[in-house]
């Protein structure tokens, strides 16, 4: 086997999957992590010289592992990479579906995979607009909607509803802390809604219970929809679900189907990531670090290799942490294919994987 042929032990050294993934996200800030990961994997195949099915799958497995190790919370990313790998395995195991003749070699199969992979990415990108067009009908005229910051698909749905000349509604927006990665998206959505003459009130998460008396429905996004129909989303979503349930308010989740992930958490502390939310101490950090220079936090991830990123991303701090909202708190999950009950999520995952 030549030095340029990738294997699980010797992948192509010249292709940097982390830099490619980061560049794709930077080029299109509206892109979700799963779609960016799928697009990066398509590029990895395009830049490789794989010549067999086994080498293709080994290459994808290696790059997927590197990507997952490069960020502190790979749950959303994992949903996309696992779905894409499953798609390729299904395609490769059914040669007749490739519409190739018996004389065609693996190069033709590889080109077909690349073409279909890019089509897969395009369809995934369109999911958000399909959800927005479909989900806007859940917002009734005169309603007040409670949502939390950072979800692009929630922002798209609310903007689409705001563009309707026959609908008037208000929004109570729970904004993330300014240090959170979700803060920019939340402020941008608020600005867009106000530009469409939608009255928006912004509140901290401590004011959610106080505000529920004015709320008609809660709409949130998700980083991942898990097998039991629950969701993993930014920290504070669980308490919004609990409070909405206690007040009899419908709690809707909007999420693209490429965020369906094969996880089955049973509690808040059953997620496969490390989070620094409960950080018990006996000393004050401010005293311990007095007089020391604080290390920079804005080092570009595209300029770091996988080991450096893994070391830097040893856990999520409280501002970027996530929680698990169980299915009994969720009224419905709005996807590009329609509305699902939480109990129907497992059936959808069975269709995808089996």
C-alpha positions as CSV (number, residue, x, y, z in Angstrom):
1,X,0.0,0.0,0.0
2,X,1.4,3.4,-1.0
3,X,2.2,6.1,1.5
4,X,-0.6,8.2,0.1
5,X,-3.3,5.6,0.7
6,X,-5.1,6.4,4.0
7,X,-5.8,3.8,6.6
8,X,-7.2,4.0,10.2
9,X,-3.5,4.2,11.4
10,X,-2.1,6.3,8.6
11,X,-4.7,8.9,7.3
12,X,-3.6,11.5,4.8
13,X,-1.4,13.9,6.8
14,X,-1.7,16.9,4.6
15,X,-5.5,17.4,5.1
16,X,-6.4,19.3,8.3
17,X,-10.0,18.5,9.1
18,X,-10.2,20.9,12.0
19,X,-8.9,23.9,10.0
20,X,-11.3,23.0,7.2
21,X,-14.2,22.7,9.6
22,X,-13.3,26.0,11.3
23,X,-12.9,27.8,7.9
24,X,-16.4,26.6,6.8
25,X,-18.0,27.9,9.9
26,X,-16.2,31.2,9.6
27,X,-17.2,31.6,6.0
28,X,-20.9,31.1,6.8
29,X,-21.8,32.1,10.4
30,X,-25.3,30.9,9.9
31,X,-24.2,27.3,9.3
32,X,-24.9,24.8,12.0
33,X,-22.2,22.6,13.4
34,X,-23.5,19.3,12.0
35,X,-23.8,20.7,8.4
36,X,-20.3,22.2,8.7
37,X,-18.9,18.9,9.9
38,X,-20.6,17.0,7.0
39,X,-19.2,19.6,4.5
40,X,-15.7,19.2,6.0
41,X,-15.9,15.4,5.6
42,X,-17.0,15.7,2.0
43,X,-13.9,17.9,1.5
44,X,-11.8,15.2,3.2
45,X,-13.0,12.6,0.7
46,X,-12.4,15.0,-2.2
47,X,-8.8,15.6,-1.1
48,X,-8.0,12.0,-0.5
49,X,-6.8,9.2,-2.8
50,X,-8.8,6.4,-1.3
51,X,-9.3,3.5,-3.6
52,X,-11.5,1.1,-1.7
53,X,-14.7,1.2,0.5
54,X,-12.7,0.1,3.6
55,X,-10.2,3.0,3.1
56,X,-13.1,5.5,2.6
57,X,-14.8,4.4,5.9
58,X,-11.4,4.4,7.8
59,X,-10.7,7.9,6.5
60,X,-14.1,9.2,7.7
61,X,-13.8,7.4,11.0
62,X,-10.4,9.0,11.7
63,X,-11.4,12.6,10.7
64,X,-14.7,12.3,12.7
65,X,-12.7,11.3,15.8
66,X,-10.3,14.3,15.3
67,X,-13.3,16.7,14.9
68,X,-15.1,15.4,18.0
69,X,-11.9,15.7,20.0
70,X,-11.4,19.3,18.9
71,X,-14.3,20.9,20.7
72,X,-15.6,20.7,24.2
73,X,-19.2,19.9,23.2
74,X,-19.3,17.6,20.2
75,X,-23.0,16.4,20.6
76,X,-24.4,18.5,17.8
77,X,-21.4,17.8,15.6
78,X,-21.7,14.1,16.3
79,X,-25.3,14.0,15.0
80,X,-24.2,15.3,11.6
81,X,-21.0,13.2,11.3
82,X,-22.7,9.9,12.4
83,X,-25.7,10.6,10.0
84,X,-23.3,11.2,7.1
85,X,-21.3,8.1,7.8
86,X,-24.5,6.0,8.0
87,X,-25.6,7.5,4.7
88,X,-22.3,6.5,3.0
89,X,-22.3,3.0,4.5
90,X,-25.9,2.5,3.2
91,X,-24.9,3.8,-0.2
92,X,-21.7,1.7,-0.4
93,X,-23.5,-1.4,0.6
94,X,-26.1,-1.0,-2.2
95,X,-24.0,-0.7,-5.4
96,X,-27.2,-0.9,-7.5
97,X,-28.4,2.3,-6.0
98,X,-25.3,4.1,-7.4
99,X,-26.6,3.5,-11.0
100,X,-23.1,2.4,-12.1
101,X,-22.3,-0.4,-14.6
102,X,-20.4,-3.5,-13.8
103,X,-17.3,-2.1,-15.5
104,X,-17.1,1.0,-13.4
105,X,-14.2,1.2,-10.9
106,X,-14.1,2.8,-7.4
107,X,-13.2,6.2,-8.9
108,X,-16.7,6.4,-10.4
109,X,-18.2,5.3,-7.1
110,X,-16.1,7.9,-5.2
111,X,-17.2,10.7,-7.6
112,X,-20.8,9.6,-7.1
113,X,-20.4,9.8,-3.4
114,X,-18.9,13.3,-3.6
115,X,-21.8,14.5,-5.7
116,X,-24.4,13.0,-3.4
117,X,-22.5,14.2,-0.4
118,X,-22.7,17.8,-1.6
119,X,-26.4,17.3,-2.4
120,X,-26.8,16.0,1.2
121,X,-25.2,19.2,2.5
122,X,-27.4,21.4,0.4
123,X,-30.6,19.7,1.6
124,X,-29.4,20.0,5.2
125,X,-28.8,23.7,4.7
126,X,-32.4,24.2,3.4
127,X,-33.9,22.5,6.5
128,X,-34.0,25.7,8.5
129,X,-36.0,27.6,6.0
130,X,-38.5,24.7,5.6
131,X,-38.9,24.6,9.4
132,X,-39.5,28.4,9.4
133,X,-42.1,28.2,6.7
134,X,-43.9,25.4,8.5
135,X,-43.4,26.5,12.1
136,X,-44.6,30.1,11.7
137,X,-48.2,28.8,11.7
138,X,-47.8,27.7,15.3
139,X,-47.6,31.4,16.3
140,X,-51.1,32.8,16.7
141,X,-52.1,36.4,16.1
142,X,-51.7,38.4,19.3
143,X,-49.5,35.7,21.0
144,X,-46.5,36.3,23.3
145,X,-43.7,33.9,22.6
146,X,-40.9,33.1,25.1
147,X,-37.6,31.9,23.7
148,X,-34.0,31.8,24.7
149,X,-30.9,33.1,22.9
150,X,-28.7,31.6,20.3
151,X,-30.8,29.3,18.2
152,X,-30.6,30.1,14.5
153,X,-33.6,28.0,13.6
154,X,-35.8,29.8,16.2
155,X,-34.6,33.1,14.9
156,X,-35.5,32.1,11.3
157,X,-39.0,30.9,12.4
158,X,-39.7,34.2,14.3
159,X,-38.4,36.3,11.4
160,X,-40.6,34.4,8.9
161,X,-43.6,34.9,11.2
162,X,-42.7,38.6,11.5
163,X,-42.8,39.0,7.7
164,X,-46.4,38.0,7.6
165,X,-48.6,41.1,7.2
166,X,-51.6,39.4,8.9
167,X,-49.9,38.4,12.2
168,X,-49.0,40.4,15.2
169,X,-47.1,38.9,18.1
170,X,-44.6,39.8,20.9
171,X,-41.4,38.1,22.0
172,X,-39.8,37.7,25.4
173,X,-36.2,36.8,24.7
174,X,-33.9,35.2,27.3
175,X,-30.5,36.5,26.4
176,X,-27.3,34.6,27.1
177,X,-24.5,36.2,29.1
178,X,-22.3,38.5,27.0
179,X,-19.4,36.0,27.4
180,X,-21.5,33.2,25.9
181,X,-21.0,32.0,22.3
182,X,-24.8,32.3,21.9
183,X,-24.9,36.0,22.8
184,X,-24.2,37.4,19.3
185,X,-26.9,35.4,17.6
186,X,-29.4,36.3,20.3
187,X,-28.8,40.0,20.0
188,X,-28.9,39.8,16.2
189,X,-32.3,38.1,16.3
190,X,-33.7,40.7,18.7
191,X,-32.4,43.5,16.4
192,X,-34.0,41.7,13.3
193,X,-37.3,41.3,15.0
194,X,-37.5,44.9,16.2
195,X,-36.6,45.9,12.6
196,X,-39.8,44.0,11.6
197,X,-41.8,46.0,14.2
198,X,-42.1,43.0,16.5
199,X,-42.1,44.2,20.2
200,X,-39.3,42.3,22.0
201,X,-38.5,42.3,25.7
202,X,-35.1,40.9,26.7
203,X,-34.7,39.3,30.1
204,X,-32.1,37.3,32.0
205,X,-32.8,33.7,32.9
206,X,-33.6,34.7,36.4
207,X,-36.8,36.4,35.2
208,X,-38.3,33.5,33.3
209,X,-40.7,32.5,36.1
210,X,-41.8,36.1,36.6
211,X,-42.5,36.5,32.9
212,X,-44.6,33.3,32.3
213,X,-47.8,35.1,33.2
214,X,-47.6,37.0,30.0
215,X,-46.5,34.0,27.8
216,X,-48.7,32.0,25.5
217,X,-46.1,29.5,24.3
218,X,-42.4,28.6,24.6
219,X,-40.3,27.9,21.5
220,X,-36.7,26.8,21.8
221,X,-34.0,25.2,19.6
222,X,-31.8,22.3,20.4
223,X,-28.2,21.2,19.9
224,X,-29.4,17.6,19.8
225,X,-32.6,15.6,19.9
226,X,-31.9,12.4,21.7
227,X,-33.5,8.9,21.4
228,X,-36.1,9.2,24.1
229,X,-37.5,12.4,22.6
230,X,-35.7,14.8,25.0
231,X,-33.4,17.6,23.9
232,X,-29.9,18.9,24.7
233,X,-29.8,22.6,24.6
234,X,-28.2,25.6,26.2
235,X,-28.1,25.8,30.0
236,X,-31.5,27.1,31.2
237,X,-33.7,25.4,28.7
238,X,-34.5,22.6,31.2
239,X,-35.8,25.1,33.8
240,X,-37.9,26.9,31.1
241,X,-39.5,23.5,30.4
242,X,-40.2,22.8,34.0
243,X,-41.7,26.3,34.6
244,X,-43.8,26.1,31.3
245,X,-45.1,22.7,32.4
246,X,-46.1,24.0,35.8
247,X,-48.0,26.8,34.2
248,X,-49.6,24.8,31.5
249,X,-47.8,26.6,28.7
250,X,-47.0,24.6,25.5
251,X,-43.3,24.0,25.0
252,X,-42.2,23.5,21.4
253,X,-38.8,22.5,20.1
254,X,-37.6,23.4,16.6
255,X,-34.8,21.3,15.3
256,X,-33.5,20.0,12.0
257,X,-33.5,16.2,11.5
258,X,-29.7,16.2,11.2
259,X,-29.6,17.1,14.9
260,X,-31.2,13.7,15.9
261,X,-28.4,12.0,17.8
262,X,-28.1,8.4,19.2
263,X,-27.8,9.2,22.9
264,X,-30.1,8.2,25.7
265,X,-29.4,10.4,28.7
266,X,-31.4,9.7,31.9
267,X,-30.4,12.8,33.9
268,X,-28.5,16.1,33.7
269,X,-25.3,14.3,34.7
270,X,-25.6,11.6,32.0
271,X,-24.3,13.6,29.1
272,X,-21.1,12.5,27.4
273,X,-19.3,15.8,27.9
274,X,-17.4,17.6,30.7
275,X,-19.0,20.7,32.1
276,X,-17.7,23.2,34.7
277,X,-21.1,24.2,36.0
278,X,-20.7,22.9,39.6
279,X,-17.1,23.8,40.4
280,X,-16.6,23.2,44.2
281,X,-13.7,25.2,45.7
282,X,-12.2,26.0,49.0
283,X,-10.2,29.0,47.7
284,X,-11.0,32.2,45.8
285,X,-9.6,32.1,42.2
286,X,-9.3,35.9,42.3
287,X,-6.9,35.7,45.2
288,X,-5.0,32.7,43.8
289,X,-4.4,34.5,40.5
290,X,-3.8,38.0,41.9
291,X,-1.0,39.7,40.1
292,X,-0.8,37.1,37.4
293,X,-1.5,37.7,33.8
294,X,-4.7,36.0,32.6
295,X,-4.0,33.8,29.6
296,X,-5.6,34.9,26.3
297,X,-8.9,33.1,25.4
298,X,-9.3,34.2,21.8
299,X,-6.6,32.1,20.1
300,X,-7.9,31.1,16.7
301,X,-9.0,27.4,16.6
302,X,-8.0,27.2,12.9
303,X,-4.4,27.9,13.9
304,X,-4.3,25.1,16.5
305,X,-3.7,21.4,15.9
306,X,-6.0,18.7,17.3
307,X,-3.9,18.0,20.5
308,X,-3.7,21.7,21.3
309,X,-7.5,22.2,20.9
310,X,-8.2,19.1,23.0
311,X,-6.0,20.5,25.8
312,X,-7.6,23.9,25.5
313,X,-11.2,22.6,25.3
314,X,-11.1,20.5,28.5
315,X,-14.6,21.3,29.5
316,X,-17.5,23.7,29.0
317,X,-17.7,26.7,31.4
318,X,-21.1,27.8,32.8
319,X,-21.7,30.4,30.0
320,X,-21.5,27.7,27.3
321,X,-22.9,24.7,29.2
322,X,-25.9,22.7,28.1
323,X,-28.7,20.8,29.9
324,X,-31.1,17.9,29.2
325,X,-34.8,18.6,28.9
326,X,-36.7,15.3,29.2
327,X,-39.5,14.4,26.8
328,X,-42.4,14.7,29.3
329,X,-41.9,18.5,29.2
330,X,-42.0,18.8,25.4
331,X,-45.3,19.4,23.6
332,X,-44.0,18.8,20.1
333,X,-40.8,18.8,18.0
334,X,-41.1,20.8,14.8
335,X,-38.8,19.5,12.0
336,X,-38.6,20.1,8.3
337,X,-40.7,16.9,7.8
338,X,-43.5,17.9,10.2
339,X,-44.3,17.9,13.8
340,X,-43.2,14.9,15.9
341,X,-44.2,13.9,19.4
342,X,-41.3,13.1,21.6
343,X,-42.2,9.4,21.5
344,X,-41.9,9.4,17.7
345,X,-38.2,10.4,17.7
346,X,-37.0,6.8,18.3
347,X,-39.0,5.7,15.3
348,X,-37.4,8.4,13.1
349,X,-33.9,7.3,14.3
350,X,-34.8,3.7,13.5
351,X,-35.7,4.8,9.9
352,X,-32.4,6.6,9.6
353,X,-30.2,3.9,11.0
354,X,-32.0,0.6,10.2
